Every structure is written in structure tokens, then in C-alpha cells.
Amino acid sequence: MSISPPESAHPESVLTSGAKVAAKSVSPVDVPVCRPRRLRRTDALRRMVRETVLTVDDLIYPLFVMEGEGLWEEVPSMPDCFRYSLDLLLDEVKVVHDLGIGAIALFPLIPHHLKDNAGTESYNPDGLIPRAVRAIKQAVPQILVITDVALDPYSSEGHDGIVNTGQILNDETVAVLVKQALVQAEAGADFVAPSDMMDGRVGAIRRALDAEGWINVGILAYSAKYASAYYGPFRDALESAPKFGDKKTYQMDAANAREALKEMNLDIAEGADIVMVKPALAYLDVIFRIKQHTNLPVAAYNVSGEYAMVKAAAAQGWIDERTVMLETLTSMKRAGADVILTYFAKEAALALQQ
């Protein structure tokens, strides 16, 4: 006479009565050998085996600075993002640093009367960005300061280069970008970030920096910057939309991925220290491809349009902003981004502390 083991010895003993019946009706042939759900059973388990972990160290916070004193203005198409006069910008930088964010990227709102076709204000040593860099480095010396190298904020035409009869001049523009980068390095920038997509600008800037003794100033190259519709709110923030045409003769075609590798390889050969893909969310495949082909750090720019869409949907109550924000940023890191420029940086830093 066989004796059955006590019920507690059976795995199904932990099941409800209904579930027990269902479990007993399954043939042993149908029972899965591998159960991936075991590793999803509790929060502690999920965290233990998590493949991609987003941290505050991954974040770079873009900031908009403008002339004046005691001024701050919310960007209408970018809720919770502001343009700051320099005195209030310093307060914001201190807040950012206290949150554990280690780097900021500066973008200027230049008064219209200082704009011209040659972008001469871009290399004024007493201009808005050099003054901002010097002030930040004095107030919060530990934070890394990244400066944008491009003519569009300074151009009366709203383009990233000098315009001649409707054409964007490459080599003449590069000569101005070199002057701009040197002024920013002199002011104390840790990285200059050419975002213009002119051919040969990374090499020209690297040679000029080295010749002037700025060997420790890095270059964060916008290596794969696409001619994207996701930039609209950013151009509102800086009032830098092109006055004619578009930027498709110098920014990349949105349909191309192999070309991104060519641009990346050229920038690396010319001396880039970090390569970047912009935008990020619609170009995760490009981030992945680039990560497979370089050992350099890869940056992704979670751009203004991506930010604005999340904010707009959250304002309607259609999504959970915090969860979507973290999921979006994590997707960029999962694709291969080592660092992420994002207007969500402050909110993400706070969320990651919880």
C-alpha cells in the first residue's frame, strides 16, 4: 500500500484551490522547463537582475541663458524649462549640482541687434556665453560646462553657417567656429560641442585648441545630427529658426543610418572625445549601431520635441509623466548611450533618489 506524501510536499500546495485543479490538469509534457517569470516575481528580484540601470551620473542638463538681471521666462512649448538671466542661472546651476548632476550644456538667447550673417558675436570674448562660463566656474567650479559651437543662435539668417546667395558656406563657417571654440575654451569650458554639422570642423577645432595650449578641453561632437522636426521647441527657446529654407544640406537625412557611421568615423579621426546622436528617441537604432563601432563614450540628446510630447500628454492625463520619463531615458541608455542630454535631468535626478 503506497502512502502519498503530505500536501505540503507538492509545489501546487501554494496555489489556490482553483489553480490547483488547473495545475493538475496540465500534462507533464506541457509544463515549461524554463520559467523566465521566476526572475520577475518580486521587486528585489527584478532589481537584482536588471540589465540597464539609469543613474544621475548619466545626465547632462541643457540650460538656456539670456541677457538681463533678475529675469526668468518659461519656454511656452517646453513646460518647466526656463530662460535665465545670468544671475538666476547661477542659482539654477547650484540646484542642479546639489541634485548630483555633474554636467550642464549652455545655449544662449542672443539679442537680435547682435546677430549678423557672419555670427561675429559668437566669438566676442565678453559675449553672453564666455561671461556665463566664467561666472559658473567661479560659483560652482566642480560642475562640467559644455558649450555649444554653432552659428544659429548668433545668425541673422538662423542657419548654422554663413549664408551666401542661399547657400551655406562650409569652410568659411568652420573658420568662425574655430574662433568661437577658442573663446569658450579661454573662458573655462570643459568641453566644446560643435553642433553645426559642417565638414571638417572637429579637426579644425582640435588643431586650434592644441595650438593655443587647450589640450585638456574636450570635444563633444554632434556626429550624427539629423535634420529633424523634433527641434521646434528648442528653436522657440532661442528664437533661432532659419529665416529661409531648412537645414537639410548640412544636417543628416532622417532615413540614413550607415551615413551616421561615416560621420562618426570622421569625427573620431579628427579628434572627438565623445560622439553624439541627435535626436535620440527616433534614432535608437543609430545609437545602437554607433555603440557597436566605437569605444568612445556615446551621447544621446533627448531633444526638445521629445520632451514636449511627454509634457503635453501628461498635462492631458493620458500618461504617467514620471514613469514615461524614466522609461524613455532608460531606453536611450539601453540602446548604448553612455550619457544623455535631457531637459528632464532635474526631474529624473529627483525620481532616481526615491
Secondary structure, DSSP 8 states (H G I E B T S, - for coil): ------GGGSGGGGS-HHHHHHHHTS-GGGS-S--GGGGGSSHHHHHHT-S----GGGEEEEEEEESSSS-EEE-TTSTT-EEEEHHHHHHHHHHHHHTT--EEEEEEE--GGG-BTT-GGGG-TTSHHHHHHHHHHHH-TTSEEEEEE-STTTBTT-SSSEEETTEEEHHHHHHHHHHHHHHHHHHT-SEEEE-S--TTHHHHHHHHHHHTT-TT-EEEEEEEEB--GGGHHHHHHHT---SSS-STTTSB-TT-SHHHHHHHHHHHHHT-SEEEEES-GGGHHHHHHHHHH-SS-EEEEE-HHHHHHHHHHHHTTSS-HHHHHHHHHHHHHHHT-SEEEETTHHHHHHHHH-
